[in-house]
Amino acid sequence: MKPGWRAQVVLMIAPVVALVAALITLLPGSKAPSVAAPSRASQTQCLRYQQPSTVAGLNKLVGSLRGNGEFQGADVGADVELSDGRRLWVFGDTLRSASFDGQRFVHNSMLVFSASCADVVLPADHGALIPDRKDGVGYWPMSIAKVARAGYDLIGVSANRVRSAGSAGDTSAFTNLGPAVALFIVPTGQTPQLLTVMDIGPDDADKSRPAWGAAVAVEGDWVYLYGTANPGKPLVFGYSLQVARVRADDILDQDRWRYWNGTSWGTSASKAGVLIPAVGGVSQTLSVFHSGSSWYAVSKRDEFIGSDLVIWKAPSPTGPFTAGPVVAKIPSQASTLRYMPLAHPDLLPQKGTVVVSYSQNNTDVSSVVDDPFLYRPRFLRVPLP
């Protein structure tokens, strides 16, 4: 990163709006944003809640907390603990109330939880926090990671570019076009602000091209971006897993990314080695994290059609990953879809276990509109292999 950038951030941390434009030009390898220039975000009025101490309490909170109009229900739910002790969550397609002054349905949203308050982060236009492109393509968050700096956190959110073909809330009429990275700055105790969004590669609906950032893990100054790909062959519903890495300060410069080819880190994405094969493989979006000397990949096998929640274990971020036994069943049933389990290793931690959430939705959009609680993640605790 260019000399003096970090010091400049600390010195200018109060006037965040003026800082945003300057930071975009200073980020290494940065390109013109693929979306409109981000507007300053603010936080909604505090929604009071009591922190749960158990997974059962967490599910009770999710199933009973009545959000304000700007957040009724959503899927995904990837999270990170901020350096100031708050917890930041990003969500995918988000439903808002009919009385909300703004878009009723947006492709992404963000909540910040402090000790007793939950706040929705809203951009000035009351649209999606990562705004849609001018051609209508939106961004579905996949994973989130933090790099701590003096006085602020730099937050990276990996996302899938998506073109919707149906009505708002239609869970089937969409096309994934490739991954993207959104960068946020979160000054200590303040509201997250979007810095920039960068599309990775051209729009391409080919599922055999890895979606880099399907899972993200940070170790020291390295950011590991895991990619998932489906070969498009009959009866292969799972996704394979590959990995790239880059220094945190260079994440927007894809020329600096390196790809694990099975023996070393190379410059060619097309030669990235397969860590987990697609047959019986992971979901398109998953979690990878490390604990102690081990690395874990947490996913539902075979995407929507599967039911087995499995944890793969490895001695390093490059594998080899070995599948453990099935730790839970989360099948989709009739009109209820259960998908995209994500791990939350620092949420209600207990040795030898991990808290996992999974998204839940209903194929009947009207049912979700009538009861947004149908469209909120659920949580469970599972053993680590």
HUVEN-V237677 format. One record per residue. N is the residue number from 1. SS is DSSP state (hx for helix, st for strand, lp for the rest). OMEGA is omega as a letter, one per 20 degrees, with the letter a starting at -180 (none if undefined). BURIAL is # if it has 9 or more other ideal C-beta (glycine too) atoms within 8 Angstrom, else .. Layout:
n={N,N}
ss={SS,SS}
omega={OMEGA,OMEGA}
burial={BURIAL,BURIAL}
This chain:
n={1,2,3,4,5,6,7,8,9,10,11,12,13,14,15,16,17,18,19,20,21,22,23,24,25,26,27,28,29,30,31,32,33,34,35,36,37,38,39,40,41,42,43,44,45,46,47,48,49,50,51,52,53,54,55,56,57,58,59,60,61,62,63,64,65,66,67,68,69,70,71,72,73,74,75,76,77,78,79,80,81,82,83,84,85,86,87,88,89,90,91,92,93,94,95,96,97,98,99,100,101,102,103,104,105,106,107,108,109,110,111,112,113,114,115,116,117,118,119,120,121,122,123,124,125,126,127,128,129,130,131,132,133,134,135,136,137,138,139,140,141,142,143,144,145,146,147,148,149,150,151,152,153,154,155,156,157,158,159,160,161,162,163,164,165,166,167,168,169,170,171,172,173,174,175,176,177,178,179,180,181,182,183,184,185,186,187,188,189,190,191,192,193,194,195,196,197,198,199,200,201,202,203,204,205,206,207,208,209,210,211,212,213,214,215,216,217,218,219,220,221,222,223,224,225,226,227,228,229,230,231,232,233,234,235,236,237,238,239,240,241,242,243,244,245,246,247,248,249,250,251,252,253,254,255,256,257,258,259,260,261,262,263,264,265,266,267,268,269,270,271,272,273,274,275,276,277,278,279,280,281,282,283,284,285,286,287,288,289,290,291,292,293,294,295,296,297,298,299,300,301,302,303,304,305,306,307,308,309,310,311,312,313,314,315,316,317,318,319,320,321,322,323,324,325,326,327,328,329,330,331,332,333,334,335,336,337,338,339,340,341,342,343,344,345,346,347,348,349,350,351,352,353,354,355,356,357,358,359,360,361,362,363,364,365,366,367,368,369,370,371,372,373,374,375,376,377,378,379,380,381,382,383,384,385}
ss={lp,lp,lp,lp,hx,hx,hx,hx,hx,hx,hx,lp,lp,lp,lp,hx,hx,hx,hx,hx,hx,hx,hx,hx,hx,hx,lp,lp,lp,lp,lp,lp,lp,lp,lp,lp,lp,lp,lp,lp,st,st,st,lp,lp,lp,st,st,lp,lp,lp,lp,lp,lp,hx,hx,hx,hx,hx,hx,hx,hx,lp,lp,lp,lp,lp,lp,lp,lp,lp,lp,st,st,st,st,st,st,st,st,st,lp,lp,lp,lp,lp,st,st,st,st,st,st,st,st,st,lp,lp,lp,lp,lp,lp,lp,lp,lp,st,st,lp,lp,st,st,st,st,st,lp,lp,lp,st,st,st,st,st,st,st,lp,lp,lp,lp,lp,lp,lp,lp,lp,lp,lp,lp,lp,lp,st,st,st,st,st,st,st,st,st,st,st,st,lp,lp,st,st,st,st,st,st,st,st,st,st,st,st,st,lp,lp,lp,lp,lp,lp,lp,lp,lp,st,st,st,st,st,st,st,st,st,st,st,st,st,st,lp,lp,lp,lp,lp,st,st,st,st,st,st,st,lp,lp,lp,lp,lp,lp,lp,lp,lp,lp,lp,st,st,st,st,st,st,st,st,st,lp,lp,st,st,st,st,st,st,st,st,lp,lp,lp,lp,lp,lp,lp,lp,lp,st,st,st,st,st,st,st,st,st,hx,hx,hx,lp,lp,lp,hx,hx,hx,lp,st,st,st,lp,lp,lp,lp,st,st,lp,lp,hx,hx,hx,lp,lp,lp,lp,st,lp,lp,lp,lp,lp,st,lp,lp,lp,lp,st,st,st,st,st,lp,lp,st,st,st,st,st,st,st,lp,lp,hx,hx,hx,lp,lp,st,st,st,st,st,st,st,lp,lp,lp,lp,lp,lp,lp,st,st,st,st,st,st,st,st,lp,lp,lp,st,lp,lp,st,st,st,st,st,st,st,st,st,lp,lp,lp,lp,lp,lp,lp,lp,st,st,st,st,st,st,st,st,st,st,lp,lp,hx,hx,hx,hx,hx,hx,lp,hx,hx,hx,hx,lp,lp,st,st,st,st,st,st,lp,lp}
omega={a,a,r,a,a,r,r,r,a,a,a,a,a,a,a,a,r,a,a,a,a,a,a,a,a,a,a,r,a,r,r,a,r,r,r,r,a,r,a,r,r,r,a,r,a,r,a,r,r,a,r,r,r,r,r,r,r,r,r,r,a,a,a,a,a,a,r,a,a,r,r,r,a,r,a,a,r,a,r,r,a,a,a,r,r,r,a,r,r,a,r,a,a,r,r,a,r,a,a,r,a,a,a,a,a,a,a,r,a,r,r,r,r,a,a,a,r,a,r,r,a,r,a,a,r,r,r,a,r,a,r,r,a,r,r,r,a,a,r,r,r,a,a,r,a,r,a,r,r,r,a,r,r,a,r,r,r,a,r,r,a,r,a,a,a,r,r,r,r,a,a,a,r,r,r,a,a,a,r,r,r,r,r,r,r,r,a,r,a,a,r,r,r,r,a,r,r,r,r,a,r,r,a,a,a,a,r,r,a,r,a,a,r,r,a,r,r,r,a,r,a,r,r,a,a,r,r,a,r,a,r,r,r,r,r,a,a,r,r,a,r,a,r,r,r,r,a,a,a,a,r,r,a,r,a,r,r,a,a,a,a,r,a,r,a,a,a,r,a,r,r,a,a,r,r,a,a,r,a,a,a,r,a,r,a,r,r,r,r,r,a,a,a,r,a,r,a,a,r,r,r,r,a,a,a,r,a,r,a,r,r,a,r,r,a,r,r,r,i,a,a,a,r,r,r,a,r,r,r,a,r,a,r,a,a,r,r,a,r,r,r,a,r,a,r,r,a,a,r,a,r,a,r,r,a,r,r,a,a,a,r,a,r,a,a,r,r,r,r,a,a,r,r,a,r,a,r,a,r,r,a,r,r,a,none}
burial={.,.,.,.,#,#,.,#,#,#,.,#,#,.,.,#,.,.,#,#,.,#,#,#,.,#,#,#,#,#,.,.,#,.,#,.,.,#,.,#,#,.,#,#,.,.,#,.,#,.,.,#,.,.,#,.,#,#,#,#,#,#,.,.,#,.,#,#,#,#,#,#,#,#,#,#,#,#,#,#,#,#,.,.,.,#,#,#,#,#,#,#,#,#,#,#,#,.,.,#,.,#,.,#,#,#,#,#,#,#,#,#,#,.,.,.,#,#,#,#,#,#,#,.,.,#,#,#,#,#,#,#,#,.,.,.,#,#,#,#,#,#,#,#,#,#,#,.,#,.,.,#,#,#,#,#,#,#,#,#,#,#,#,#,.,.,.,.,#,#,.,.,.,#,.,#,#,#,#,#,#,#,#,#,#,#,#,.,.,.,#,#,#,#,#,#,#,#,#,#,.,.,.,.,.,.,#,.,#,#,#,#,#,#,#,#,#,#,.,.,.,#,#,#,#,#,#,#,#,#,#,.,.,.,.,#,#,#,#,#,#,#,#,#,#,#,#,#,.,#,#,#,#,.,.,#,#,#,#,#,#,.,.,.,.,#,.,.,#,.,.,#,.,.,#,#,.,#,.,.,#,#,#,#,#,#,#,#,#,#,.,.,.,#,#,#,#,#,#,#,#,#,#,.,.,#,.,#,#,#,#,#,#,#,.,.,#,.,.,.,#,.,.,#,.,.,#,.,.,#,.,#,.,.,.,#,#,#,#,#,#,#,#,#,#,.,#,#,.,.,.,.,#,#,#,#,#,#,#,#,#,#,#,.,#,.,#,#,.,.,.,#,.,#,#,#,#,#,#,#,#,#,.,#,.}
